[in-house]
Amino acid sequence: QDINHSGDGGIYAEMIANRAFQGDTLDGYVGTYVTESENPIVPFDPVMTAWAPIGEGVRMTLDVLHPLSDALRTSLQIDFPLNATGEVGFQNFGWWGFDVHPQQYNASLFYLNNYPRDTQGNASDITVSFRSNVTGETWASSTFKNVTPTYIDFKQLETTLHPNVTAPDANNTFAITFDGAQVAGQTFYFNLVSVFPETFKGYKNGLRPDIAQGFYDLNPQFLRFPGGNNLEGYSPAQRWKWWETLGPLQDRPGRVGDWNYYNTQGLGLLEYLEWTEAMEIEPVLAVYAGFSLDVYGQNGASYPPEQMPEILQEALDELEYCMGDNSTKWGARRIADGHPEPFKIKFVEIGNEDWFSVTYPYRFQIMYDGLKKAYPDITYISTAFNENAAHYNISIPEGNMWDWHGYQEPSWFLSNFNLWDDWQQETNNTNVTVLLGEYSVIQIDTPSGVVNYSYPIDVHVQYPRLLSAIAEGVYALGAERNPHTVRMSSYAPSLQNRNFTNWTPDMISYDALHENTVLSASYWQQWLFAHYRGTETLPVTATEGQINPLFWAASIDEEKNAVYLKVINTLNSTVPLSVNIPSAYSGVNGTSITASDLNSYNYVGNKTEVIPRPAEIESSASSENGSAWSWDVPSTVSPFCSLTCVEYHEMIA
């Protein structure tokens, strides 16, 4: 979901901040024209944040008399003084800067002239450029020559920029400039100013490649979207209305997001679906289920039973957009939007964290019954089970799933290694599976064991540490040992723009510069487990010693005929380990994650403090009757805890 500017200003590749003056105020800008909200009485009203004039006497204001479209109703008015000379115009400071290096950037803007102030109808040149905010040096530019005025309808200008140098930092702007003599005394209106770098796998309106590549390298299996609290909205009117995220950008009104900033909706339903297509992963579609977070807790706004059919219809229409053919209204719309082939939706989540609401029992039942009737082959995911036991338990229909969320201390994850061993039997959910939809270590161990969401600095984990990876890995091993119960899992939150943070820790953090993207210790734990993923879980018998301080799980990849063993050492010393496999393997390779300190973490100045490294494992015996291997866990020089994954291959015939 769009939290921590993970969408706008994050994986959504748009580089212009506040591109259509839809609303917002952003902290942390240096040198911008606006440093605080222009309208504190009306939060999230349109503002000029991230924009500034260029040239003496140039005036910037917001205008509602010349909307670009019904969706984008506020434009930027630029008034040039009568005595304008030299370079004049305006500039954008980006999402805390611009990453400028050799590649192609696609730039566009919409403009309109004011006729009473341009009675001569003279053409003018418009130049767009990347430039240093420190030295004024131009990194790349493109000029539209003899641009003719337009007075009734906005016109779009499009071009490309090709810098041949790399800017030394992110302190750059995107400038739109004129010759003052050509535009003296004139007024222009601008809207939807956009700049895209090259995107992940070349998708139009697509993903920022360095962040997307980080995801792709995880070897992911699914994407749950669009959230998260951001699905529900601060109010029912501000919920994620999927149909408003479709089509040309000028037809997307945006909305007030749930994390204290405006969402452009550039990353819309089709873009999420294309994300799953580009990475060849399963979409897990979360549909709005009639509850919004007007007030956190039991008092949020819920649709009453008699109005739930309209919410059900929204979800049915959304699925029709995803999967329908040309004979359906919404399938035809998807085709018109440029994607002829339907998507396959196998998983639908009904709401998000609905234990916040006492109304989920009737809302879930109405949604489930209606969706199941129309799409009987989809697996449906309940977002509540027994979390709100004081008010209700949800009876999850057989063959479906429960989305479990947990932000905890390290010791909680270790002590709940076996949480899922007998969960189905103990809860009488013999044919219900689980999605570990959100989890991470959020604070260090405390005497109370209670998570403090006020983030006290002495206990909160700001960035994932080796300790986080160890604890989360132990919990993930417990899930891997129970594939009949735990069907999917995902760390959360995934992304964090370090300039605007709602929630920490996060798996991947970044700023404007691609070289400053940091893959955390928790990222590498996820990466390690994903790259040693079997197709079937194997039983492991301990002949000496038991689970804890070593935790383990094993699986086999039947296609590769390789056995994977994952071992986590939670001691601060090495532990000798011998492994016997009934089948004979002559080859082995291993990878470990460890560091010099349990509190070690990756950061911009040291992105490789906690990363996977080769583990040395020796064969003690190998024959057609089986094989034996031994090593000290961990096998590195570190005296601290470690995660190790081992692959046994090259079976002896």
N, C-alpha and C positions, 0 to 999 in steps of 0.2 A: 504494500500500500504506500501511498505518498505520505511518508513521515520523514522527518529530518531532511526535507528537500531531496528525497530519494527519487521522485519522479521529475517534476520541474526543478531544474538546477542539479539534476542527478543523472540517472540512466536515460531519461528522455533527452535527446541530443541537442535540443534547441539551446542556443547560446545567449539569446537576448532575454534579459530579465524584464518582466512587466511589459511584454511585447505589444499588448493590446489594451493596456490601461484598464484592466478589468477590476482591479482592486488589490489591496495589500499594503503592507509596509514592511520593509526588510531592514533588519539591524546590520551593523557592521560595515556599512559602505564608507569609503574614504573619498572625499572630494566630490561627492554627489550634490546635486542641486537641492535635493530634499533629503533631510536626515531624520525627520519624524513624520508621523501621519499628518497629512494636510487636513484631515477631517476627523478629529478624535471623537466628535459627537456621534458619527455614524461609522462604526468599525467596518473594515473591509470595503469601504467605498473606494471608487477609483482614485488613484494617486499617480504622481509622477516619479515615484521612487525609481532610482537607477538611471534617471535621465538628467541631462544638464545642457544648457545652451552653449554655443560657441560663438564668440564675437561680441563686441561691445554693443549694448542696447538691444540685443536679441531677447525677445520675451517668449516664455513658454507658459501656456495655460491649458487646462482641460476644456473640451468642448463637447456638448451633448446635442448641438443643433445639426451636426453633420456626421451622423453615424455611418460606419462602414456597412453595417448590416443590422438586421433585427437582433442578432446575437451580440455583436460588438458595437455598443451604442455610444461609447466615449472615445473621442479622438484627441490627438495632441495638436493644439493650435500653436503655430510658430509665426510670430509677428516680427518682420524685419524692419528696422528703423529707416526713415526716409533718407538718412545720410549714410546708409550702410556702404562700406567699402571693404575690400580684402575678403578673407575667408570668413563666412558666417554659416551657422547651422546649428546642429545639436548632436549629442552623443549619448551612447549607452555604456554602462560600466559592467554589463554582463552579470553572471552569477558569481559575484565576487572575483571578477576578472575574466580575461579571455586567454585561452591556450592557443597561441599562434605559432605554427610550425609548418614546414612544407607539406601541403596537401591542398585539395580543392575544397573551398568553402562556398556553399550556395546561399546567396543573399537575395532578399526580396523585400518589398515594401509597397504599401498602398498610399497614394497621394491624391489630394484634391486642392484646387485653387479657390480663393475667394474672389468672386467677380468684381464687386465694388472696389476692391483694392488692387485690381489688376486689369484696368480698363484697356490697357495697351495690348494685352494678349501676347506678350513677348515670350518666346521660348527661352529656356534656361538650361544650363548644364547642372547635373546633380552628380556628385562624387561620393562614393561610399569607400571607407577605408578602415583598416586596422592601424592603430597608432599607439605609441607608448604614452602612458599617462604621466610619465616622469620626464622624458626628454622631448616628447612630441614627434619622435621619429616615426615615419610611416613604414609599416611592414608590408602592406599590400593595398592596392586601390583599384577601383574600376569607375569609369565615368560614363554616365548616360548623357549623350550629346543632344542638344536642341530638344529638350523635353517640352512638348506642347502643353499648354494649360488645359485643364478639364474642370468644368464648373458644376456639373450635375452629378455625375457618377465617378466614384473613385476609379483610378487606373492602377494596375499593378506593374511594377518594374522588377525585373529579375536579372541577376548577373552572377558571375563566379569570381572569386578572389583566389590568387595563387601566390602566396608568399614564398620567397626562395630563401628565407632565413628563419631561424628560430628565435623568437623573442626571449630575452633573458629571464623574464618572470611573467606573472599573470597580470601585472598592473598595466593593462592595456584597455583601450576603449574601441568601440565601433562607432565611427563618425559618419554623419550625413551632412555634407557641406555644399555651399553654393559660392559663386562669385557675388559679393555684395552689390556690385554695380548692376548686375542683372536682375536682382530681386529686391532692390531698395524700395521700401514702402509697401511691399506685398505681404499677403498672409497665405500660409499653406496649412493644410490639415494632413496629418499622417496617422496611419494605423497599421497594425499587424506587421511590424518590422521584424524580420526573421533572418537568422543566420544558422545554418547547419553545417557541421563538419562532415567528413565522410562517416557513414554510419555502419553499424555492425551488419555485415553481409549485404550492404547496399540498399537496405529497405528505405523507401521514402518516408519522411517523418518518423525516422527510426531511432535506434538506440545508440548512446555514446559508446564507441567501440571498446575502450579500455575497461570500462565497468562491465559491459556485456560479456567481454571475453573472460573476465574473472568468473562470472557465473558459468559460462560455457565450459570452462576448464574444470569446474567442479563435477562434470559429468552428471548434471541434474536429471531427474526423472519426471518432475512435474513443476508447474507454477500455479500457485493459488493466488487469485486476483479477483477483484481489485482491493481486497482487504477483508478483515481489518476494520478498525473503527471508521476509517475513511469511507467505507461502504455505507454506513448508517446516517452520517450527516449530523451536524449540530442541531438540526431540526428536520422534520419530514420534508419541508420544502427544499432543504439543502442536501438531501440524500444523493447518492451517486445515481443519477438518471442516465442510464446507459445510452439511450437514444439521443441525448444531447452531446454525446462524445463522438458522434459519427460525422462523416462527410468532410467537406473543405473546412480548413481552420477558421475561416471567417464566419462559419455557421455554428461554431461551438462557443456557447456563452461562458463556459467556465462555472465555477461554484466556489463557495466558501468551504475549504477543506476542514477536516476535523483536527488538524494539528497547527492551527493558528496562522495559516497563510492561505492565500487564494490558489486554487488549482486551475490551470489553463484548460485542462481536458485535452491537451494535445496528445497525451498518452491515454487514448480512449480504448473502447472495447476492441476495435479491429486491431489496434497496435498491440494490445496484450495478446490477442490471438496470433498475430504474426510473430510475436516474440516466441510463443511456444512452437510455432512452425519453424522459425529460424534455428531453434535449438533442438528440434525434434523431440519435444517432451509433451507430457499430458497436460492439458489445461484442466485446472480444478476451478470451476466457475462458482464464485460466491454471489448469490442473488439476494437482493434486499428483501427482508422478511417482515416489514411493518413495524420496526422499532428504531427510533433515533435517540441520540444522546442529548436531549434537551437539558437534562440534569442527570449527572452520573448517579448510578445506583438504581433503586427500584422505581424511581419516579420519572424515567425517561418517557418520551412520547410514543405511545403504541396505537396502532390502528385498531379500532374496535372490530369485533367479529363481522359485523354487517358490511364493513368496508374492505375486508381482506380480499374479496374476490378481485378487486381492481389491482391489488398488489400481486396476486397470483397471476393475473393476466400479463402484467409487466414482465414477470419471469418467463412465462410461456412465450411471449413475443421475443424476448432476448434469446431464448433457445432456438426459436425459429430463425432469427437472424444468423445464428452460428451455424445451423445445420440445414436450414430450409433450401429448397430448390427454387427455380424461377417461377413456379406456379404459386408460390406463397408470397405474401406482402413483404415480409421482412427478409426472406431469402433473396427476393428480387432486389431489395435494397442493398444487401451485401454484395451482390453481383455488380450493381451500379457503382458501389464504392470501390470496385476494382479487384474483388476476390471471387472469381467464378466458382472455384471449388469450395464445397462446404467443409467446415471443420467438424471433427468428431468429438463430442463431449461425453465423457464416460462418468464424470464425477461432478456433482452439484452440491454446494454447501448452502444450507438454508440459514441465512443470517450470519451473525458474528457475535461470539461471546454473549449469548443470550441469557446466561445466568444473571446478567444485570437486570433482567426484566422478569416480572411475575406473570407476564402475559404469554410467554413462549409456548406453554402447552397448547393453547388453542391456535396460536399463529402457526406453530410447527405442523400441527395436524392438518390445518387447511392447506398449507403450502405443499406438504408431502402428498396428501391425497390427490390434489389437482395435478401436480407434476408427475407423480407415479402413473396416473391414468394416461397422461399424454405421452410420457416417455418411460415405459416400464423397464427398459434395460439399463437405465442410468443408476449408478450407486449414489444415494443421497446421504449427506453428512449433517448430523445434528450438532449444533454448537453448544448444547447443554445436555447434561445427564444427571449427575447428583451434586453438582456444585452449589445448588440453591436448595438443599434438602429441607431447609426450614419452611419452604413454600411448596416445593414439588420435586419429583424426579421425572425425567422424560423416559418414556418407554420407547426405545429405539427399535424400529421394525427390523426383523431378521434380514440379513444380507446387506445391511447398510452400516454406516460408520458414525463414530463420535470424534469430534475435534477437541483434543485435550491441549490446554495451554499451561505452561508452568515457568515462572521466573523465580529461581531459588538460589540458595547458598550451595557451595560445593558439597558439603556433607550430606545435604538432602539428596542430591543426585547419586552419591555413593550408596547411601543407605536404602535407596529405592531401586537399586540395580535389578532386583527381582520383582518389581511392582507388577509386571505384566505376565509373570509365570502362570498364574492361575486366575487372572482377572476375569476371563469369560465365565468360568465356573462359579467363582465367588460372587459375581454380580448377576448371575443368571442371564448372561448375554452370550449364549453358546454360538451364535452365528452373527455376532456383531464385531466388526473390526475397528481399529483406532487409527486416527491421524494425529501424530504429535505435531500439531500445526505451528506452535510457537513455543520455544524454550531456550533458555540460556542461563548461565551463572550471572546474577545481577549484583551480588554483594558477597563479601567475605563471610566466613563463619562468625556468628555472634552467639552469645549465651542464650538468647531467647529463641533463635532460629526463625524469627519473624522478619519478613522482608519489609524494609522501610523505604517506601516509594517517594519520600522527600529527598532521597539521594544524599544522605550525610557523607561528607567527603572522607571521613575516616573509615567507612565500611563499604561505600559504593564502588563497584568495579567500572571504571570509566572506559577502559579498552580491554578486550579479551586478553587474558594472561595465559601462561602455560597451565596454571592451576585451573582456569576455566576449561581449557581444552581437555585436561585430564578428567575432570568431573563430568563434563558433557559427553566425553567419549565413553566413560563407564556406563552412563545412562543409555547411550546409543547401543552399546553392546547388549545390555539387557533387552532392548527392543529387537535387536537382530536375532537374539536367541528365541524370539517368539514371533516368527513371521505369520503364524496363523492368527495372531491378535493385532500386532502393529504392522499396518500395511504401508504407511508412508510417514516420513518425518521431515521437519524443516526447522532450521535455526531461525530465530527472529529477534529483533529486526535485522534485515539483510544489509541495508545501506544507510550511510550517514554522510551528509555534507558537513564537514567540520566547522563551517562558518555558521551553521544554523542547526542546532541539535535539540530535538524534543526528547529523545530517549537514547540512553546508552546502557550497555555496550552494544556494538553492532559488528556485523561480520566483515564488511568492507567499508572503509572510510576514504574520503577523497576531498579534493578541492578543485579549482578550475584546471590545474595542470595535470595532464595524464601521468606524468612521471611521479606525481605525489600520491597516487592511489595506493592504499596500504591494504594488504591482505593479512587479516589478523590471525592470531593463534587458533581461534575457533574456526576460522576459514580453513586452515590447514588440517585441522582434525576432520572436518567434513570432507575435504579433498582426499585425505588418506583413506578414509573408510569407503568413499565412493569409488576409488580406483582399485580397491580390493573387495569387490562385491561379487559374491557368488550367486548361483541360481537356486541353491538348496542348502538349508542349514544342516550341519553335521553334528552328531552327538560327540561330546568330549567327556572322557572319564578321567578323573584325577586319581592317580595311584598313590600320590603323596602330596599332602597339602590340599587346602580347599580355597574356594573363592575368597578373595580379600586376604592379603594385600595385592595379589595378582587377580586381575579380572580377564576373562577370555571368552571368545566365541569363534566358531569355525564354520566354514561353508565350502561348497564346491561349485566351480563353474563347469558344468557338464559339457558345454561346447568346447571349451579350451582344455578340459580334463586337468584342471589345476585346482589345488586345495589352498584355501586362504585361512590363515590363523591370525587373529587379532589379539594382542596381549597388552594390557595396561598395568604398569607398575605404579602403585600409589605410595610406595615407601621412598624414603630418601636415601636408599642404598640399593645396589644391584642385587638381583635375585637369580640364582642359577636355575635354569629351566631345561628339561629334556622333553622332547616330543617324539612319540612313536606313532607312525602311520601304518595301517595294515597294508596299504598299497605301496609299492616300491617307486620312489621318485629319486632321480639322480641330480636334479637341478633345484636350486633354491635362491631366492633373493628376498631381501627384507628392507623395510624403510621404517625409520624411527623419527619421532618428534620429541625433542627434549631441549633443554636450555640450561643456563648456568644458575637460574633461580626460578622458583615457582612463580614469582611475580614478574617474570620477564614478559615483555610484550613487544609487538612490532609498532614502529612509528616512522614518520617521514625520514628522520635521520638514520634509522636503522630498521629497514623493512625485512631483514633476514635474521632477526634475533631468534625467532621461533619458526622454523621451517622444517620440512621433511629432509632427512639425510639418510644415506645408505647405512644399513645395519649389517654387521658381519656375523654370519651364522655358519657353523661348521657341521659337516656330516660326520657322525660317529659310526654309522653302519648303513649299508644300503645293499639290498639284494632283491631277488624276485619275490621274497616272502614279506617284504616290508622295508621301512626305512626309519632311521632314528637321527634326530638332530638335536643339537644343544647350543645354548648361548647364555650369556649373562644379560638379564633384562634390567636396565637398558644396556646396549652394547657400546655406547659412546663413552667418552671420558667424563660426562656429567655425573655427579653423584645424586642428582635429583630424579624426580618421577619422569616417566616416559610413556609414549604410545608407540607400539610397534606392530606393523603388519608384515606378514610373511607369506610369500607365494611359493608353493611346492609344485614343480612342473617336471616335464620330461620323464614321464612314467616309463619304467623298465618293463619291457614286454615279458 
